[in-house]
Amino acid sequence: MKTQQVKLSQVTVNEANPRIIKDAKYRKLIDSLLAFPEMLNIRPIVVDNTMTILGGNMRARALHDIATMGEQELTERINGVKNRTGEEKKLLADKWKAWQDNPTIEVIRADSLTDEQKKEFIIKDNSGYGEWDWDMLANDWDGELLDDWGLDVWNFKQDAGMGGNFGGVSGGGYPEGISENGLKSGIVEELEGLDITPDDLPKISGEDNVLMERIIIVYPGERADEIAKLIGLESINKVVYSISELIGE
């Protein structure tokens, strides 16, 4: 399949696409495109025979917002981009201002897909089958940049919609292999700033020879009450030090 450049107005956002990006994550997507417009050519938008988007819905929405962005906002957002020199930011601003005069988008047409294949493509295009190598991320990548690029498992902040405690793969506060190194988490104050392992967690009262298990809960902030009710707690934005708090003794 060949790519082609078309007017942004020719492409229709797919309202039936179940994958959405909102709020802070959506702002990061816009900033990411502003900082790295080449990404749009490397990963073109996929459209069907009616020019309705099958893959890249959120990127197209972001481009619509960039197309109507005022010069001051555009300049301020590009100036806020990390990992770019002053000269590079100026070139980016000039590039996007010129683009706003004639907004275009790179697309690949998937004309031959059936309706069922289109639905299948939408889901598979948005599915993540792999997992991150936390050791490599911690050692070879800049945490702040990864956060800016939208890696949602890296930085657990309240304003990103997360609440409660974050449990890593080994029961700790960060995923295995990641130390604090300037990262911030959404965990409670008692554990803030710790590179936590299971042995570092607050001790549950009981005899030393009693085997105790610890549970750390991760949950969307807006579902806090629902999750608390489910496990029988008044609140789950806390550290439970005693099993009696769970069973009401």
Summary of the structure (lengths in Angstrom):
residues: 249
radius of gyration: 22.7
end to end distance: 66.0
largest distance: 72.3
contacts: 633
relative contact order: 0.11
helix: 42%
strand: 10%
